Structure formats: C-alpha cells, structure tokens
Amino acid sequence: MAIDYSEKGFEENIESTLISSGYIERKIVGQDLEGFRRHAIDIEVFFQFLEATQPKSLERLQKAYKVQYKAKIVDRLHRELDKRGMIDCLRHGIKDYGVTLKLAYNKPVSTMNQMLQDLYEKNIFTVSRQVYYSKNNQNSLDMMISLNGLPIVVMELKNQLTGQNVEHSMKQFEDDRDPNELLFQFKKRVIVYFAVDTDDVFMTTRLNKDKTYFLPFNRGNNGGKGNPLVYDNYRTCYLWEDILQKNSMLDILFRFVFIKQEDVLDSTGEIIDKKETVIFPRYHQLDVVRKVEVDVQDKGVGVNYLIQHSAGSGKTNSISWLSHRLAKLHNENDEAVYNSVIVITDRRVLDQQLQDAVYQLEHKAGMVEKIDKDSSQLANALTNGTRIIITTLQKFPFIVEKVGEFSRGKYAIIIDEAHSSQGGKASTAMTSLLSDKTLEEALEADRIAEENMEDIEEKIAETIVKSGKQDNISFFAFTATPKAKTIEKFGTLDADGKPHAFHVYSMRQAIEEGFILDVLKYYTTYKTYYEVAKNIEDDPELPSGKATKQIAKYVSLHPHNIAQKTEIIIEHYRQVARHKIGGRAKAMVVTGSRLHAVRYKQAFDKYIEAKGYDDLKCIVAFSGTIEDKGVSFTEPEMNQFGEKELPEKFASDEYQVLLVAEKYQTGFDQPLLHTMYVDKPLSGIKAVQTLSRLNRTCKGKNDTFVLDFVNDAEDIRKSFQPYYEVTGLESTTDPNLLYDLQQELDACQVYTEEEIEEVCKLEFSDKKKTVKTQEKLNAVIDKAVERFKKDLTKEQKDDFKGASSKFIRTYSFILQISPFADVDLHKLFVYLNYLMKKLPRGSGDTVYIADDVALQFYRNEKVFEGSISLSQDGEVELKPPSHGKGRTIEEEKERLSSIIDRLNDKFGTEFTETDKLSRDQIKEDIVRNEDLAQKARNNTKENFKFSYEKAFMDFVISRMSQNEQFFMKMLENSDFRSFIMEDMFEEVYSELNAH
C-alpha cells in the first residue's frame, strides 16, 4: 500500500499525539455546532467543566435563573468576552449575579495545596478537526484547540508532499478567514493562530486580511532560521509535543500572554489613538525563560547566566517575563527563591511595559517599583521585599554594595545591554574641553579619550569581581554583543572549562527571520563607490544623475577635506537615500572627533544655504565644549535646542541628517535611520554597535546603505564575524555588466519586448490597481513561463535564472549608488521581478528577488508618496516627496448604480439614488472641512484615518433631518456604518490632498 502523504494524515498524527497526552477528541456537530456558530463557545464542554469544578456556584445561578440558567450564563460569558477579552476572562473569571465563575485553573505555585492541584487537573483540553465555524458559509478550520469549551488556538496545516506549504496556510488565514467572524474577532475568542507545515511554524494573534502580520515560531537551525532535523519525526513536532501540551499551554496563558498598549502619534507628536497588540511569546523567548527557570530551580541561587540575544529578539519582553517568573519562583519547601528581582536597564520603555505586563499577569499593583530618587529609596524597597525593582546602569556599583549588606536576603539581578555611552551618554573623558587643535590632533585626542572611556560593561564585571563571590546573588546578563570579560564573568562553563552563553538567539537568525535588517548587504567603501560612479559617468551609454557627477569629481579624498565629503554626502542623500521608506528615510554621519562634528555642521549649513536647499536640515551631537579658532561651540548652541530634546527632534519630519561624535552610536533606536556615512576608524565591537544603528525595521524599510570613507570592507567583515557568519560583502560592481546580462537574457527568447511593455504599462498605470490588474499581469507573465518550461533545456533554464538573479541584484545595488535612468534596463528589472516569482523552482534554487522598495525611484506606489513618471525622454526627474501627502490618483469612475448595488447586496437593503446622494453629501461635508484637510496634508494615510473615523459621526448627525431612514441605518448598524466609512475613505483622502 502506498504511503499516506496527505494533509489529512498530517492532521491525524498531530491529533493522536495530543490525545495520547490527555486531550479529548471533540467533534462539534448537530446542536453543539449550532451553539458554537452562534457564540463561538463549545457550550457542552464549558458546562462539563463548571459542573466538575464549581457545582455550588452553578447551583446558586440555577436557583436565580431557573430553567434559563445555561442560556443566561452563556449570555453573560459572551458579554464579558466581548468587553474584557478572552485572556482577562480566562485569568480572572467572570461574575454573574454575585457569583464568581472561574473559566480555567492555573497551576498552583507550590504543591502544598492539594485542592488547587485537583482543580488544575480538571481543566479540559479538547482538539477538534474540520470545524464548520461560520453561520454565513461552509468554510472549515483544519484544527482548533479549546480550553474548557473556550477556543484558544486555531491551526491551518499544510503538508509539502501535497505541493503546499506554510505560505499557503498564511494565505488561507489572510484570504479565507474573515476577521469579523466572532471566532476570529481580535481578543474576544482565539488567542493565537498557527500556520504549520512539516518544516516551519508561523503565528499571529490578530487576523486582519492582507495586513495580517505573521511571526516565525521556529526553533532556529544552526544559528539561522527554520528548524533542525528531528530523528524519526517532523521538524515541527515540537509544536504539538511540547508547546501545545496541557501544562505548557496553561503556563503560556497565565504567565506569558499579555496585551501591549501603545500610543499612536500623528506627525506632530500628538496622541490620536491607542493601539493594542496581543503578545504571544516567540519560540526563543519561551525557551530562554523556561530553561533559566529550570536551571535556577536545579542549581539554586549564586549562579550567573549570559543570554546572548540579538537586536530584534524582543529583549524587553524576555526581561519582563523572566523578572516576573523569578519573582514568583518557589523551592520545594514553598519558600520564595529570591527576596527581590532587580532589573538594571537604561530603556525607558521597559519601566512602563514591565509594570503593565506584571499587572496583567498578577492583577495587583505594587509588585514593581522604579528607583529614580536616592539610595534610601532602594534600601526601603529591599527592606520591604518589593518583588521587582527597576533601576539604571549608573547605580549598579551601589546596588551590589547594598545587596551585599542585605546578606540575609537572596537576589536576582538582571542586567540589560550593559554598553558604554548608552542613549548618547558619554563619560567625563569625552566631555572635557577640547581646545584649538587641528583635525588630526582632535581625532587622536578623542580616540585616546574613547579608549580610556569608562566602559559600563567592564565596570560591572569589575564591580562583581571586587565584591567577591556572593552566594546570595544570581546575575542574568542580556546582551547582543558580549565582550570577552562579559563572557568570562557570566558565561556557563562547558566540559572543557570554557565559558559560553547560556542561551543564544543570533544576529543571523534575527536577520533571516526579518526582525532586523542586514546592514552589510549594501555596505560600500568610498573606493568601490567611486569606481561605480566613475563607470556611470564615463560611459556614454549610461545616463548619470547629479550625485554621480559629484562622486566622480574626487579621485582621491583628502582625509580631512570636509567640504568634499559634505558635497558627496548631501547630494547622495538628496538623490538616493531620502527617497527610501516612503520619502522619510534619515541618515547619520559618524565623524572622527568632536571637532570634526563641529566642522561638518558648519560645512553642511554652508552648502545647504549656498545651494538653496529648503528640504534638508541637519543636527549635531557631541559632548562638552569645543574651542575652534578661539570660538567656543556646544551642541545645544549649534542646534538651538536642549540636549535632551535631540532624539524627539530628530524623529520629527523637520530634520533628516544627524552628525555624531561618539554619541548615539550605541543604544539609539530610530527605525527611520536608513543610511550611514562613516568618516571614522571603526573596528571590533564598536563597528558592530555603530553600524547596527541602521538595522531596526519599520513599515516600508527593506534595506540599508553604508558609505564608508575610512574603513576596509574586510576589517568590517571580521568585526561582525563573532556575532554572525557574514556571507560576504559586495565587491566593486561594473554597471556595464547589466548590458551583458540583458543581451544574455534576450538571447534566451523567453520573453518578448511587447510583454515587457505590457507589464510595465500595468505597473506604472495611473489607474487604480484592482484585482483585475492581477489577472492581466498573470496572463502576460504566463506566456514566458510556458516558453521557459517547453523551449529550454535544464542547463539553459539554470543559466536564465542565474542571469536574471544577477541582473536584479546588480541593478538594485547600482540604484543604491545613483538613480541613473536607463528606461529599457528599468523595464526589464520590473518585468524580471514578476517573472522570477512565477518560474518553477528547482531543488537548489536561491532566487534573488528585489523588494518593491528597489523599484521605488520609478514607481507610482503608496509607500513612495512622491510624484514619479517614466518617460522615453532621457533622465527621469524626481520631484521632492512630502511626508503624508500622496499624489492624487484619478480613481476609476464607478457607475452610480453599481455603488447602490454593492450596498444592497451587502446589507440586504433597498437603497435608492437619493440614498447615494446622502452618502455623497457626507463626503462633500468632510472634503470641505478645513481642519480635516490640514490633517490629511500633514499625516500619512494611516494616521489620518484615525482623525477621519473620529469625526465621521459628527458629519452623519448633522445630515440627520434630510434622509432619516438612511442615517438611522448608519447609527444603528455598526457594520453598515463601517462599510460606508471605509468605502469613501480613499476618495476623501485623495480629494482633501488635491485641494
């Protein structure tokens, strides 16, 4: 008999593992299914749980509600889930008619209380397959896990042997699972959704159509993404054999999951809304917290731990969870293992988030205290046994001394990213007066000061060594880039007596999983940059931009000719860098000394004024006072605002370039930072920390760029090597290579010129893109796919793919240096990007596909928000983009009747042309509103939407008297209101911006 490689077989294997570990197989059919479709609760199992655990409470409610008691309880539960959400209700139960009903039981902290242990054992976990969840259609889910009748996990499963994979699972969640279905409504029912195949797992906590954001939930594979091979099982078996086990799931629900609240700001910094996110731990976060906890229980107090987690690992959450777990940890005698947990950090965000997360997990205030006053505040917190204490790195030596005095207590000390000059702070050596030196002397003076700088990380290690072995303290050090001393002090010894990190989440894995960007991908030394620019400039076939001309002028840069470099930096930034991230990209210039920073600021201001550029402003960051030719300079005087205001000012749209001298090179998070110009020797950990300022991700940011005037590419590679196996840095690229590749590709006769033209017409059309565009695009591309399959030998196929990948990669790289305009090359670039996505994949294919952002110089796309046109008449002119203001796109005029039809089809109404007029009147009222017009002009579309939705009902009410039936429908039916609001949003935004 043939092997069963079906998706159903995969489902059965997962289900049988769960059932063998104590889950109950549950088929939801008949009347139970009717109830489930109405309430998204498995009512029968829910009451089984209540009867087994809380019979007296149920009895009281039965007396109060008589025969209707089940319906009343379900109704109350439904309302509470709607109002408070699944997580809060599971943790804290619900109250009904004065009676508290627990919805689940957490594992008791100690084993002393047998009754609590028995109740914990009575939690009912069920697994259901092929659940027909909807009242509106016959869609079914692959697998659902419920706790006491409440749905908490939904999985969509795919088996690669059937030709589908985890990408198809994610697409299914996006396309086929309506977020408005009760089961999928945010926070109200399901807590986490897993997309699973036999190799990979991805998760999300919110379904939102094509805006759904999936995170990898993989173990990592040899320092990279994915999962390792498992003997005799699927790579993803850890999901059901470990994570979804009953004890594990209850632990996650009660002690990990929380709701993070963030303020949404508009471009002026005003809070316009709150954003909520359900935080479910990523695999490495869950893994490190649990492993540390087990190790502490095994070895007791007095052991140190080094946790090497890269930027992008979510350290803030990991530290929050670990500190809470350690604060709650008890030994076998039911005694707290630690009297207090002390978190040492310079992250302001951690203070509030830790307090919020712990409050949600504990439901009581006062567990967390921030020490921001004096030593007596710390002494009081320690004396009073405050469970979690937060303080700063500067107070560390004092803390160790104080904790030493409290030798009767036991303490966990968590140290977060102990690096020097965190957040722009510098030591006394770097703030001393620097008087009248040449640039060479200033460079040397600041280099020596930097070397002697008080390194907080080393100071911490020294403080611990000085205070001797303290058996009442455990240290937990979190860092992305540990120094030798840190590894030595906090590392775990292996069999050979060598120290290693206790847990690693590598830079490579963070990059491959998309949590940070690879800053070396477009790392370019000035030599490389100059050669490419010179090739563009010298070749008569290659049109060149202004930026290229500036670079090509300077064969050799004088090390201290700041004016030369200023011209290159400003022209490159204006021509290339600034257009990234939707026209919001910022740059940092890393200067050699504080005097260099002063001179750069003067040179920038002078050049910008001479050129009359009104779209570029820079600010400078350095410590202390600099005397230059008898004149004193300080950072606040040069910037004309206070030192503490700098991060906020730089984050605004007013400033684009930050000039730094040993400030903001570490611990500074600004996701809009895209490009770095390096004019300073960098090596080792300093190189990694400085260049890593660029690696933060944000919407629309797909790459970074470094132009290095000083360092050698090989030295930079060596600096990164200990933290990440760097695959190599780009060598010099000759743009003429593109013409060779173009000829090679044309000769394969896979595509025709007409087909390239058709794709580009669709791509650059001013018409609104619709699903029909996708149909046409596929039809054109499929012609080439057919020729590729039928007409080419295997060798020719490999050659075509190789040349296409190289063309895309080379073109993307050259675009980073200068937006030179060869229309034919660009059209081929656009076409190949689409074609490569559709060509059949070979077993060993690693196809390079450029992101949409690489197209953005020539593409009319929302993320750009500038005006772009492709024409046959030479160089493409770029108009300066303005943040928050898109080009008005002429929408396809929709016939009046079709709008009415759409409303009537969706809501079963009988609207007429008069009602259509009412809709248009609201739109006209909004479009005429000056306040909203201003907000539309000054904000991105996403931010403007908040203001629009807030004001929408005012406009509806002001029109009430004119068409009561239509407007009452708007007031009473939130779905209808949302539909109308969403339906006219694009029109409103476009028209307000066109004014």
N, C-alpha and C positions, 0 to 999 in steps of 0.2 A: 504494500500500500504506500502511496506517495506521502511525503512529509506534509503536514498541515502548516502552511506558512501564512495563513490568513490573518487578518486583523482580529477576527473573532477568536482565533487560537491564542493570540497575544492577550486579549481581554481575559480569556478563561484562566490563563496562567497567573495573571495578577490577582484575579478574584480568588482563586483557590489558595494562594499564599495568604491573603488577608483572612479568609475563612479559617484556615488552619491556625491562625494566631488569635482567634477569638471574635472576629467579625461575624455578623449574621447575614446570610444571603437574603436579600429582600426584593421581591418582585412587586412593584407597585402597579396594581391593575384594578379594574372594576370600580367599586365605590371609593376605595382608597385613592385611586388615581384621580377621580373627580374632585375629592377633597384637596389633593395635592395641587391640582391645576388651579384651584381657586385660591388657596392660601400659601402654596409653596412650603407646606409643612406636612410631614408624614404623621397624620393625626393619631393613627392607631398606635404606632410605636411611642409617640410622645406620651400618651396616656398609660401605656405599659410601664414606662419609666416612672411617671408620677405615682402610680399605684404601688410600685415596688419600693419607692424611696420616701414618699411623703403621704401615706394613706390618711393621716389625721387632717392634714391641710385640705386634702381633696374632699374629705367628709364634710368639713365646715363649709366649703364652697357648694357642695351638693345640697346642703340644707338651705343655703341662701338662694341658690338659683333653681332649685328643684330639677325637673327633667331637662331643662335647658342648660344644665351646668357645663356640659362639654362645649357646646356652641359658644357660651359666654366666655369660657376660659380661652378658647381658641381666638375669639374676637379680641379679647384683652391682650393676648400674646401678640397678635397681628399688629395692634395699635402700638404696643411698646417697641416691637421690632422696627416699625416704621419711624418712630420718634427717636429711639436711642441707638438702634443698630444692633446687629447680631452679637458683636464682640462684648459690648457692655452688658447686654441681657444674659449672655452665657456666664459671664463672670459674677454678676451681682444679682441675678434672678429678677423676678417681676413681682409686683404687689397687686393683688386683686381682692377688693372687698375686705381690706385689712389683713389679708393672708399673704405671706411671702411664699412664693414657689421658686425653688431652685431649678435651673434648667440643666445644670451639669455639676459634677463634684470634682474639685481639684484634688490632686494628691496631697495628703497631709504632710506638713514639713517634717514631722517625726512619726515614728511608728507606734508611739505611746498610746494614741487614741484609737482603739480597735473599731469603735462605732464609725468614725470618719473613714477609716480604711475600708470598712464593709460597704459604706455608701459609694466610695470611689470605685469599688469593684462592680457596682451595679450600673455604671454608665453603659449605655447600649450603643455600640457602633454597628451600623449596617452598611452593606455595599449593594448598590443597585445598578444593573446594566440596562442599556437601551430604555431610558426614562422618557416617556412622551409627556413633556412638561407643560406644553402650551395649550391654552384654550383656543388659540387662533389658527394653529396649523398642526401638522403631524410630524414636526421635527422631533428627533430623539437625541439624547445625550449618550455618549459611549459609557460613561461610568460616573456615578455620584456616591459620595460618602456622606453619611449623616450621623450626627451625634444626638441620641435621644429624640430622633424624629426631626431634628433641625439640620437642613442641608449645609455643609460647611466646605466641601471640596467637590469640584467638578473636573473631570479629565476627558480630554479628547485624545484618542490613541491612534497611532499610525504604525504600520509595520513596513520597513523599507523593502521587504521581499515582495510586497504587493505594488511597489512602484511609488509609494507615497511616504513622506517623512514629516518631521516635526513642523516644517514650514507650512505644510498643508493643514496641520492641526491649528496653528496660529491663524491661518487664513479663515478656517472654519469658524473660529471664535469671532473674528472680525466681521465676516460676511453673513453668517447664518444664525448668530446668537444676538437677538435684539436686546440691547441694554434696558429697554423699557419693560421687558417681561419681569414680573415680580421676582422670580427666582434669581434674576441677574441684576436687580437694582442695587446700586452701589451701597454698601454697608448693611443693607436690610436682610440679606439672606447669605448667599455663598460668600465665603471669606477669601478663598484662593482658587484660581483656575490654573490647571497644569496642562500644557501641551507636551505630549510624550511620544517618542518613538523608541526604538530599541537601542539608540545611541545617545540621545540628548533629551534634556528636560528644560522647558521654559515655563515661566509663571507670570501671572499678572493678578492684581487684586481689584482691577476695575475694567469692565468691558466698555468700550467706547467706540464701536465700529472701527474705521480705519485709523483712528487716533489711539487705539489700544496700545499700551506700552508694555512689552514683554521683557522680562529679565531672565538671563540664563540661571538655571538652578542645577548646575553641574559641579562635579567634584574637582574638576581640573585634571589635566593629563600631562604628567612630566613637566610641570611648570607652565603649561599652556592651557587653552580652553578645552572643553569636551570632557570625556570620561575615560578612565583607563580600562583595559581589557579585564574581564572577570572570568575566572575559570568556570566553565560549565554553566554560564548564565548570561543574561543580557547585561550590557554595560550600565543600563539604567535601573537595575534591580534594587539599588539602594533606596529608591523612592518608596517602593511598597514593603521592602524587607526591613527598613529602618525608619525613615521619616514618617510614613503613614501608620506605623504601629500604634496601638491604642495609647500606651504611656507617652510616646513621643508626641502624638497629636495633642493630647491634653496639656502636656508641658508647653507646647508652642502656643496653644490657645490662651492659656492662663498666664504664661510668663514671658512670652516674646511679642506676640502681635499687639500693635498699638496704632492709634490714629494720630498722624502728624498734622499739625495745623500750621499753615504759613500765610503771611500777608501777601496779597497780590498788589503790586505798586504800579502806578502809571509812570509815564516818562518824567513827571515832575517829582516823583518820590512819594506821592500821596497814596495812602492805602485806599484801594477801591473795592477790595473784596477779600475773602478768606478762602484758601484752598485746602482741602482735606485729602490726605492720602492714607490708605491702609498700608501699614508697613508690616510685611511678612519677611522673616529673615532670609537672606541669601544663604546658599549652602555653606560657604566658608565661615559665615558669621555664626550660624548654628553650631558648626563643627568646633570652632575655636572655643566658644563659651562652654559648651558641654565637656570638651576634653580638659579644659583648665579646671572646671569644677570637679571632675572625677579625679584628676591628679592631686588637687588640694585635699580632697577627702582621703585619698590614699596616703599622701606624704605628710599632711599636716602643715602647720604654719612654719615660715622660715625659709621657704624655697623661692627662688627667683625665676621669672618667666620672661622670655623675649618673644614678642609677637611681631613678625615682620610682614606687615600688610601694606601693600602699595597704595598710593593715592588712588581714589576711585573705589576703594574697598568698602566704604561706608564705616569708617572707624568711629564716627560719632555714635552710631547705633550700637556697634560692637561694644564700645566702652560703657554705654548706658546699660545694656543687658548684663554685661559682666559685673558691673558695680552692684546692680540690683541682686544678682544671683549670689555674689559673695556676701552681701549684707544679710541675706536670708539663710545662708548655709549653716546647717547644724551637724554636729557629730553624733556618734551612736548613743551618747548619753543625753541627747536632746539639748546640748548646750550650743550657743552660737559660736561658730569657729572664730569669727572676728568681732571685736567690740565696735570698730568703725572701719569704713572703707573710705580712703582719702584719694580723691581724683585730682591730679595736678595737670592743669591744661591752660593754654592761652587762647583756646577757642571760645569766643563769647557765645556762639550758637549752642555749645554743649551745655552751658548752665541751664538755660531755659528748657532745652529739649530733654535733658536728664530729669529735670523736675516734672515736666509734663508726662513723660513716659512712665516714671515711677509712680506718679499719682494714678495714672490709668491702671497700672498693674496692681497697686495696693489699695486704691480708693481711700487713702488717708493722707492728709498733708503732714509736713514736718519731718519727713524721713530724710529730706535733702536740705543741706544748708550751705550757702556760699560764704566763704570767708573773704571779706573785702575791706575789713577795718584794721584791727591790730591783733597783737599776739594774745591778748586776753580773750578775744572772741574765739580764737582757735582752742585755747585752753578750756574755755567753757564748753565748747562743742564736744571736745574729747571727754571732759569730766561727765557731761550729761549723757554720753553714749549716743550722740547723733549718729544715725546709721550710715549716711553718706555725706561726706564733707568735700566741697569743691574749692580749690584754691589755685594760685598761679605758680608758674615755674620759679619766679624770683623768690618765693617764700620757702623753696624746698629745703635749704640747709637748716633753717629754723624749725621746720616741721620734723625733720629727722631728730633734731635735738629734743624737741618737746615730746615726741613719741617715745624717745629713749627714757625720758623722765617718767613717763607713764608705763613703766615696765610691767606693771601688773596686768595691763591690757594687751590684746593682740590686734594687729592692724594689717590691712591690705592697702598697699599704696600703688595706685595705677598712674603711670607717667605717660602722657600723650605727646608724641612727636617732640622730644627734647632737643631742639636745634637752636643754634645761635641766631640772633637778630630776627627772631620770630615777629611777624607782623610789622616789620620796619623798625623795631627797637635795636639800638646799637650800643656797644659798650663805651665806657669812658674813653678808651684809647681812640675810638672813632669819632668822638665829639669834641676833642681838643681843637684849639685854634690852629689853623693851617695858614702860615703867613708867607706872602710873597715868594713863591717857589716857581721854578719852571715846570712845564708839564711833565718832563722826565722825572724831576725831583719829587713832584707831587705823587706820581704813580708809585715810585719806590717807597715814599713815606707812608702812603696809605696801605701798600702791600705789607709792609712790616707791621703796621698797626693791626691789620686784619689777621695776620698770623698770630699775633700776641693777644688777639681778642679773647675775652673770657668766653669760652665755649660752654654753654649751659649743660650740654650733654656730658662733656667730660667732667664738668664741675660736679654734676650729680653722682657720677661714678666715683669721683674722688671723695665726696662727702660720705658716701656709703662705706668706702674702704676705711676712711678715718674713724668713723663711728664704730668700726669693728663688726664682727658677726652678731647680728641681733636676731635671736631665735623667735622674737615676738612680732617680727615684720616679714611679710611676703611682698616682693616687688613684682609688678606686672608692667613691662615697658613696651609700648606700642610705637613702632617706627617703620617708615618705608625704606630708609637708607641707613642701617646701623653702621656705626664706626667700629673699628677693632675693639676699642675699650668697652663699648656697649655690649658687644657680643661676648667679650670676656667676662664682664660683670653679671650679665643677665642670662647668658646662654645656658642651655641644658647640655650637660656633658654626654658624649656618645661612648661607646665601648672603648675607644682609644683615648678617652680623656680629653677630646676636643670639644669646645663649646659650639652649639648650633642653635638657631631659632627654634622655639618650641612649636611654632605654627607659622606657615608661610602662605601668603597669597601674593604671587609675584607680579611684577610690573608687566611681564609678558602676558600673563593671563588677563590682567585688567585691560590691556590694550586689545587683545584678541576678542575679549567679551564686549568691547565697546564702551567701557566705563571711563577710560581716559584715551587721549589721542597719542599717537606715536610721534614725538617731537623730532625724531631723527629722520623721518620719512622724507621731508623736504629740507634737510639741513644742507646749507651751501656755504662753502668758504668763498671769500671775495675772489680768489683766483679762478675758481670754477665759474662763478657768476660773471666775471669779466669776460672769460673766454666765450661763454654762450652769447652774452650781449654783443661782443665784437663780431661773432659769426653772423648774428642777425643784422648788425649794422653794415658789414662789408658785403653781404650777399645781395646783389641787385634784385634777385627773385623774392627776397624776404622783406615785406613792408615792416617798418620799425616804428615803435612809439617813442614818445618823448623820453621816457625813463631809460630806454635802451641807449639813446644818444648820450645821456649824462654819464652812464657807466662806461661806455666805450671811450669817453674822453680821457679817462685816467688809467694809463697803462700801469703805473705803479703809484700806490697811495703813499704819501708821506705819513709815517706813523702818527704824527701829531697835527696833520693838516685837517683841522676840524671842519673848516669851511667846505673842503672837498666832500668829506663824508656826509656832512649835513645835506648838501645838494643831492647826493645819491639816495640817502635815506628818505628825504621828503618826496622826491619825485617817484621813487619806488612805492612809497606808501600811498601817494595820491593816485598813481596809475594802476596799482595792482592790489595792495593789501587792504585798503579801505573798503573795497567792494565786497569783501568776504562777509559772511554772517549777515546777509541782508543789508549791507552798507553800514553795519555798526561795528566792524572789527577795529580793535585798538592795537597799539604797538608799544613795545618797551625798548628803550635804548640803554644797554648796560655799559656804563662808562668806566674808564680805568681808575679814576680817583675823584675826590670831591671837587678839585679844581677843574678837572675835565667836565664834570657835570655843569658847573657854573658857565664854563666857556661854551658848552653845547647849547645851553639855554639861551645865551646871548646870540649865538650863531643861528639858531632856529628862528628866534624872534626877528632877527635882521633879515633873513632870507624870505620868511613868510611875508614880511612887510614889503620888501623890495618887489616881490612877485605879485603882491596884491591878493594873496590867497585869503579868502574870508571863511574858508570851510575847514581850517586846521588850527588847532591850539594845543600847545604842549605845557606840561608842568614838570617841575624838577623835584627830586627827593634826595636830600643829603643831610648829614648831621652837623651840628656845631656851626662855627663861623669860618668863612674863608676870606682871607685878605688877598686881593689880586691888584697889583699896581697901586697899592695904597688905599684901595676901596674895600670896605667890608661887605660880604654877602651872606645872607642866611636864607634858608628855604622859605620861611613864611613871607619874607620881604620880596623875594623874587616871584613867588606865586600870588602874592597879595591875598592870602587867606591862611588860617592857622594850620599847624602841622597835623592835628587830629582830624581835620576836615578832608585831608587828601584822598583817602580811599573812596569816600562818598562822592567827592567832586569828580574823581577820575571815572567813576561808574556812570556819571551822567553823560548826556549827549554833547555837552559843551567841550569836553577835552578828548583828544584822540591819542596823544603820544605822551608816555611817561619816561623821563630821563632819570636814571637812578645811579647812585654811587653807594654800593654796599647797603642798600635799603630796599625793602620789598623784593629782595632776590630769593627769600625763603618765606614760607608760611603765608604768602599773599595769594588769595584766591579771587581771580577776576576772570570768569568764563569768557568774556568778550576779548580777552587778550589773545591775538592770533599770530602776530609777527614779532620777532625779536631781532634787533640789530646789536651784535656783540662787538664791543670795542675794548676788550679787557681779557687778559690771560685767564683761562679757566681750566681747572683740572680736578680729577677725583670727585669727591662727594659734592664739592662746590659747583662743578659743572652740571652734575645731575640735578641738584636742587634748583639751580638758576634756570636751566632750560625747561625744567618741569613746571615752571610758572605758566607755560603755554598749554599744558595737557588737559585742562579742565574742559568738559564738554558742555554744550548748550545747544538749543534748537538752531539748526542751520549752520552749525560749525562742524565741518567734515575733515578739516586738515589744519596744519600749522605751517609756519615758514620761519626759518632762521637764516639770517645773512651774517656770517661771522668774518670780521675784518682781521682777526688776530690769530685764532687757533687753527690747529691742524685737524682734519677730519678723523684721522687715525687716533689721535690723542683723545678726542671726544668719545670715540667708539670704546676705547679702553676704559674710560671713566664710567661708562654705562654698563660695561660687561658684568661686574659683580652682581648687579641688580636685575639684569635682564640679558638673555642671549641675543644680542643685536645681530640681525641678519646681514647688516652691511649698509653703507651709506652710498648714495648715488655718486658716481664719478662724473666727470665732465660730459655734457651731452651736446652733440653737434646737431643743430636744428635741420641741417641738410639731410640727415638720416630720415626725416619724415617723408621727403620726396622719394627716396629709395624705397621706403616701405609702401608708399602709395602706389608706386609702379608695380611692386611685387604683388600687392593685393589686387590691383586692377587686372593683372595678367591671369589671376585665378578664375576670372569670369564668373564669380559667384553672384555679383550684384550688377545692376546697370545704373548709368547716370540718372536715368529717369526715376528709378526707385529711390535713389538718394534724394533727388529733388522733392519727390512726393513726401518722404518722411520729414524733410526739413520744412516743407510747407505746413504740415500738421504741427510740427514743433513750434514754429515761430508765428503761427497764425494769431491774429489779434482776436479772433473769435473765442468765445468762452469754451474751454475744453469740456467735453461731455463724454459719457460712456461710449458714444458713437465714434469719438476720435480714436478710442482704444481699438474698436472693431476695425476701423480703416487702417490703423497702424499695423495691427497683426496681419491683415490681408497683404499689405505691401511686403512686410518682412518675411512672411511665409514663402514668397516666391524664391528668395535667396536661400532659405533653409532647404527647400526642395532640391535646388541645384547642388548645394553643398552635399546633401545626402547621396544624390544619384550620380553626379558627374565627377566627383573627386575620389582618388584612391586614399587609403588610410594615411599614407605619407603626406599627400597633398593637404588632407584635412588638418593634420598636425601643423604643417607649415603655415596654413592660412590662419589658424587660431593663434599660433606663436607670433606671427607678424601683426595680427590685429591687436593682441595684448600689448605688444611692444609699441605700436603706434599710439594707442590710448595712453600708455604710461608716459611715453616721451612727450606727447603733446601736453598732457597735464603738467608735467614738470616745467616745460618751457613757458606755459601760461603763468606759472608762479613767478617767473622772472620778468616777463614783459608781455603785455597783451597785444602781441603783434597780430596783424589781421591778414590772414590768407583765407578768403572765404571758402575756397574749394576744400582746403585742408579741414577747416572747421566743420563743414557739412559732412565730410567723411567721418570726422570724430563723433558727431552726433549720431550718425547712422550706425556706425560700428558699435556704439554703446548699446543700442537697442538690439542689433543683430546678435551680438555675443550672448545676450541673455536668453536667446531662443535656440541657439545652436545646440545639438545634442552633446551632452557631457561625456567625455571619455573617462576611463578609470583614474588616470593620473592627472587630470586637468587641474591647473590652478590658474583660473582666468582672472586677469586684472580688469575690473570694470570701474571706470571713473564714476565718482558720485555726481549727482545732479549739480552740486556746487561747482564742479570743474567746468560746467557749461555756462556758469552764470554771467560771464562777461557779455555773452551774445544772446542771452535767453530772456524772454519776457516771462518772468516767473515771480510768484508772490514773494519768495524769500529775498529777491534782489531789491524790489521796491524802488527801482530807478528806471529811467527810460532807455530802452535799448532797441536798436533796429539793425537788421542785417541787410546790407545792400551790396550791389556789384561794383560800387564806385570807389574802390580803394579802402583806405583805413576807416575803421569803424569809430565814430565819435562816441564817447561816453559822457552823458550828462551827469553832473554830480547828483548822487542819490540823496534823498532826505529821509530821515528816520520817521517811520509811522505814516508815510504818505505814498500810497501806491499810484501807479498810473491808472487812469480810468480806462477800463476795458469796455468797449461797446458790447453790451450783452445782446444775445440773440433775442430779437423782439418776440415775445411769446403771445400768440393769439389770445384775445380776451376769453374766448370760450374755453380754451384749454386750461386756463387758471381756475376757472369756475368748476370745470370737470374734475380737476385734481382735488379741489376742496370737497366736492360732493362725494367722490369715490372714497376718499379717506375717512370722512366723518358721517357718511350716510345722510347728508343734509340736502336741502333743496334751495341752494343759494342762487341768486339771480344776478343780472348785470348791475343792479342797484347795490347789491352787497359788495360786488367787485369795486364799485365806486367808493364805498365806505372804506374798504381796505386801502384804496389809493389816497383817500383823504387823510388817513392816519399817516401814511407815508409822506405826503406833502407837508403835513404839520411838522413832522420830525425834521424833514430836509430844510425847512425854513428856520429851524431853531438855532440861533447863533451860538448858544452855549455848547450844544452837541457838535456843531460844525467845528468849533475850536478844538474840542476833544478829539474829533476824528482826524483833524490835521496834525495834532501833536502826539498821537498814540498809534501803536501798532493795531492791526485789526483785532487781535485777540484781546488787548487791553481795552480798546474802545467798546468792545461787545458788552463789558460789564456796565459801563455808563448807559449804553443803549437799552439794555434789559431793565436797568433800574428805572429809567424814565418812561419806558414803554406804556405802562398802565395809566400814567397821567394823561397821555395823549388819547388813550381809549376812552377814559371817563369824560374828557372834555367834549367828545363827539356823541355821547350817550343819547341825547334827545333826538338825533337825526335818523337813527335806524335801530330802534330798540331791540328787535329780535336778533340782529347780527351782534350787537355789542353785549347783550345779555349772554349770548353763547360764548363770547370771549371771556366774560367774567366767571361763568360757571364751569367751563370746561378747560382745565389747565392744558390738556393735550392740544386742543384746538388753538388756544392762545399761543402755545409754544410753536405750533406749526406756522401760524401767521407771522409771528415774530421772527422765526428763522427764515421763512420764505422771503421776507422783504429786506433782511439784513444786508445782503450783498448790494442790493440797489441803493439802499440808504447810504451805506459807507462810500460807494462809488460817487454818488451824487454830491454828498457833503464835501468830498475831496475835490470835486470838479469845480466847486464854487470859486 
